[in-house]
Amino acid sequence: MTPFRALLILGTASLLAGCSTVQRLEELGSNPKLAPITDRRVPVSVPMPPPPEEPRSADSLWQPGARSFFHDPRASRVGDILTVNISVADAAKISNTTTRSRTNSDDANLTNFFGLEKALPSSMDPSKLVGMGSDTSNVGAGSVNRSEQINLTLAALVTQILPNGNMVISGHQQVRVNGELRDLQVSGIVRTEDITSDNTVDLTQIAEARISYGGRGTISDVQQPRLGSQLYDILMPW
């Protein structure tokens, strides 16, 4: 192998690896790094509600911008926190079998056609001009047997209030144990009416819910096939 060819293969492998390989090389010999809370340029930068237009008077119990006279512990403004209960117990079982077969047969002869059949070559039999047949058969079977069960609790942050009063929430949690980083993310849209009195909401009440539960580390790295194997599976035509 020429040096140019080896360099070309090495460059192609580097491009295929992408940022994942760069990140793994940066964490070589150390544990996976936790993501910063927000931008590193500031200590904390999270969505916060706008300041009240009018300060509360010293002799008044009413707070400007409040929805009721009594304090409501439920999340209702940008920057508020609520607890999301994630409980997924899905099961799906599907089984399909398809069988298809067809047999075709076509025969044609020309034994009497105004005497013109005599003009045919001697090697051609007028009674057996065409004889065709085909036989096709197809059998297919497939089955799906899937079962998922996830039970998690995560604190999410209200990031936006929609014009109709619904709230956009987003939560991110990371746990690192013995070099293995577990990453949990949740986002979606909730109604104020669906938030319970103890400031919790269930996954079934979150619209456009996006749940991501995964991670990276030494164990996850061993469970994944190498980049060469993944590339071979993609390009292999059979």
C-alpha positions as CSV (number, residue, x, y, z in Angstrom):
1,M,0.0,0.0,0.0
2,T,1.4,3.4,-1.0
3,P,1.8,6.2,1.5
4,F,-0.8,8.3,-0.4
5,R,-3.4,5.5,-0.3
6,A,-2.8,5.0,3.4
7,L,-3.2,8.7,4.0
8,L,-6.4,8.8,2.0
9,I,-7.9,5.9,4.0
10,L,-6.9,7.5,7.2
11,G,-8.5,10.8,6.2
12,T,-11.7,9.2,5.1
13,A,-12.0,7.3,8.4
14,S,-11.4,10.6,10.3
15,L,-14.2,12.3,8.4
16,L,-16.6,9.4,9.0
17,A,-15.8,9.5,12.7
18,G,-16.8,13.1,13.0
19,C,-17.1,15.0,16.2
20,S,-17.9,11.8,18.1
21,T,-14.3,10.5,17.7
22,V,-12.9,13.9,18.6
23,Q,-15.0,14.0,21.7
24,R,-13.8,10.5,22.7
25,L,-10.2,11.5,22.1
26,E,-10.6,14.6,24.3
27,E,-12.0,12.4,27.1
28,L,-9.3,9.8,26.8
29,G,-8.1,8.7,30.2
30,S,-10.8,10.7,32.0
31,N,-14.5,10.4,32.7
32,P,-17.1,11.8,30.4
33,K,-17.6,15.6,30.9
34,L,-20.9,16.9,32.2
35,A,-22.6,19.5,30.0
36,P,-22.6,23.0,31.5
37,I,-25.8,24.4,32.9
38,T,-25.8,27.1,30.2
39,D,-23.4,29.4,28.5
40,R,-19.9,29.3,30.1
41,R,-19.5,33.0,29.8
42,V,-22.0,33.6,32.6
43,P,-22.5,31.7,35.8
44,V,-26.2,30.9,35.1
45,S,-28.3,32.0,32.2
46,V,-31.8,30.4,32.2
47,P,-35.1,31.8,31.0
48,M,-36.5,34.2,33.6
49,P,-39.8,36.0,33.9
50,P,-39.8,39.8,33.0
51,P,-39.7,42.1,36.0
52,P,-43.1,43.5,37.2
53,E,-44.1,46.7,35.5
54,E,-45.0,48.3,38.9
55,P,-43.3,47.5,42.2
56,R,-45.5,46.2,44.9
57,S,-46.6,48.9,47.4
58,A,-45.5,48.5,51.0
59,D,-49.0,48.7,52.2
60,S,-50.5,46.3,49.6
61,L,-50.8,42.5,49.7
62,W,-51.4,42.4,45.9
63,Q,-48.4,41.5,43.7
64,P,-48.5,43.0,40.2
65,G,-48.8,40.2,37.6
66,A,-50.3,37.7,40.0
67,R,-53.2,35.6,38.7
68,S,-54.9,35.3,42.1
69,F,-54.8,36.8,45.5
70,F,-53.4,33.6,47.1
71,H,-50.1,32.2,46.1
72,D,-50.2,29.4,43.6
73,P,-47.3,27.0,44.0
74,R,-47.7,25.6,40.5
75,A,-45.4,26.6,37.6
76,S,-47.0,29.4,35.6
77,R,-44.2,31.8,34.4
78,V,-41.0,31.6,32.5
79,G,-38.3,30.3,34.7
80,D,-40.6,28.3,37.0
81,I,-39.8,24.7,37.7
82,L,-42.2,21.7,37.7
83,T,-41.7,18.0,38.1
84,V,-42.3,15.6,35.2
85,N,-43.3,12.0,36.0
86,I,-42.2,9.8,33.1
87,S,-43.8,6.4,33.1
88,V,-43.7,4.4,29.9
89,A,-45.0,0.8,29.7
90,D,-45.6,0.0,26.1
91,A,-46.0,-3.4,24.5
92,A,-46.6,-4.2,20.9
93,K,-47.0,-7.6,19.3
94,I,-47.7,-8.0,15.5
95,S,-47.4,-11.0,13.3
96,N,-48.1,-11.1,9.6
97,T,-47.8,-13.9,7.1
98,T,-48.3,-13.5,3.3
99,T,-48.4,-16.2,0.7
100,R,-48.8,-15.5,-3.0
101,S,-48.6,-17.8,-6.0
102,R,-49.6,-17.7,-9.7
103,T,-49.4,-20.1,-12.6
104,N,-49.8,-19.0,-16.2
105,S,-50.0,-21.0,-19.4
106,D,-50.5,-19.8,-23.0
107,D,-50.9,-21.9,-26.2
108,A,-51.5,-20.8,-29.8
109,N,-51.8,-22.6,-33.1
110,L,-52.5,-21.8,-36.7
111,T,-53.7,-25.0,-38.5
112,N,-56.1,-23.3,-40.9
113,F,-55.8,-19.7,-42.1
114,F,-57.0,-19.3,-45.7
115,G,-54.3,-21.7,-46.8
116,L,-51.6,-19.3,-45.7
117,E,-50.5,-21.8,-43.0
118,K,-48.9,-23.8,-45.8
119,A,-46.5,-20.9,-46.4
120,L,-44.9,-21.4,-43.0
121,P,-41.4,-23.1,-42.9
122,S,-41.4,-26.8,-42.8
123,S,-39.6,-26.8,-39.5
124,M,-42.6,-24.9,-37.9
125,D,-45.6,-27.0,-36.6
126,P,-48.8,-24.9,-37.2
127,S,-50.5,-26.7,-34.3
128,K,-47.8,-25.6,-31.9
129,L,-46.9,-22.1,-32.9
130,V,-46.8,-20.7,-29.3
131,G,-46.4,-22.5,-26.0
132,M,-45.6,-20.3,-23.0
133,G,-45.8,-20.8,-19.3
134,S,-44.8,-19.1,-16.0
135,D,-44.9,-20.1,-12.4
136,T,-44.3,-17.6,-9.6
137,S,-44.5,-18.0,-5.8
138,N,-43.8,-15.7,-3.0
139,V,-44.0,-16.3,0.8
140,G,-43.3,-13.6,3.4
141,A,-43.5,-13.6,7.1
142,G,-42.8,-10.9,9.7
143,S,-43.3,-10.4,13.4
144,V,-42.8,-7.6,16.0
145,N,-42.6,-8.3,19.7
146,R,-41.6,-5.2,21.6
147,S,-41.8,-4.2,25.3
148,E,-40.6,-1.0,26.9
149,Q,-40.8,0.1,30.5
150,I,-39.3,3.4,31.8
151,N,-40.0,5.1,35.1
152,L,-38.3,8.3,35.8
153,T,-38.8,11.7,37.5
154,L,-37.2,14.9,36.2
155,A,-37.5,18.6,37.1
156,A,-38.1,20.7,34.0
157,L,-38.0,24.5,33.4
158,V,-40.7,26.6,31.8
159,T,-38.9,28.2,28.8
160,Q,-41.8,29.9,27.0
161,I,-45.4,31.0,27.5
162,L,-47.5,30.5,24.3
163,P,-50.2,33.0,23.3
164,N,-53.0,30.6,24.4
165,G,-51.4,30.2,27.9
166,N,-49.8,26.8,27.3
167,M,-46.2,26.5,28.6
168,V,-43.2,25.1,26.8
169,I,-41.0,23.1,29.2
170,S,-37.5,21.7,28.9
171,G,-35.5,19.6,31.3
172,H,-32.0,18.1,31.2
173,Q,-30.4,15.8,33.7
174,Q,-27.0,14.1,33.7
175,V,-25.7,11.5,36.1
176,R,-22.1,10.1,36.0
177,V,-21.3,6.9,37.8
178,N,-17.9,5.1,37.4
179,G,-17.1,6.6,34.0
180,E,-20.5,6.1,32.6
181,L,-22.6,9.2,31.8
182,R,-26.4,8.9,31.7
183,D,-28.2,11.7,30.0
184,L,-32.0,12.4,30.3
185,Q,-33.8,15.1,28.4
186,V,-37.5,16.0,28.2
187,S,-39.3,18.7,26.4
188,G,-42.9,19.5,25.3
189,I,-46.0,21.6,25.9
190,V,-48.2,21.5,28.9
191,R,-51.4,23.1,30.0
192,T,-51.6,24.9,33.3
193,E,-54.8,23.0,34.1
194,D,-52.9,19.7,33.9
195,I,-50.4,20.6,36.5
196,T,-51.4,19.1,39.9
197,S,-51.4,20.9,43.2
198,D,-48.0,19.5,44.1
199,N,-46.6,21.0,40.9
200,T,-46.2,17.8,38.9
201,V,-47.3,16.7,35.4
202,D,-47.4,13.3,33.8
203,L,-45.9,12.4,30.5
204,T,-49.3,11.5,29.1
205,Q,-50.4,15.1,29.5
206,I,-47.4,16.6,27.6
207,A,-48.1,17.5,24.0
208,E,-45.3,17.2,21.4
209,A,-43.3,15.3,24.1
210,R,-39.7,14.5,23.3
211,I,-38.0,12.0,25.7
212,S,-34.3,11.1,25.3
213,Y,-32.6,8.7,27.6
214,G,-29.1,7.5,26.8
215,G,-25.5,8.1,27.6
216,R,-21.9,7.5,26.8
217,G,-18.9,6.0,28.5
218,T,-16.9,2.8,28.6
219,I,-19.9,0.4,28.7
220,S,-21.8,2.2,26.0
221,D,-18.6,2.3,23.8
222,V,-18.2,-1.5,24.1
223,Q,-21.8,-2.1,23.1
224,Q,-21.6,-0.1,19.9
225,P,-20.0,-1.6,16.7
226,R,-16.9,0.0,15.4
227,L,-17.1,2.7,12.7
228,G,-15.7,0.3,10.1
229,S,-18.4,-2.2,10.8
230,Q,-21.1,0.4,10.6
231,L,-19.8,1.7,7.3
232,Y,-19.6,-1.9,6.0
233,D,-23.2,-2.5,6.9
234,I,-24.3,0.6,5.1
235,L,-22.4,0.1,1.9
236,M,-22.9,-3.7,1.7
237,P,-25.5,-4.3,-1.1
238,W,-26.5,-7.8,0.0
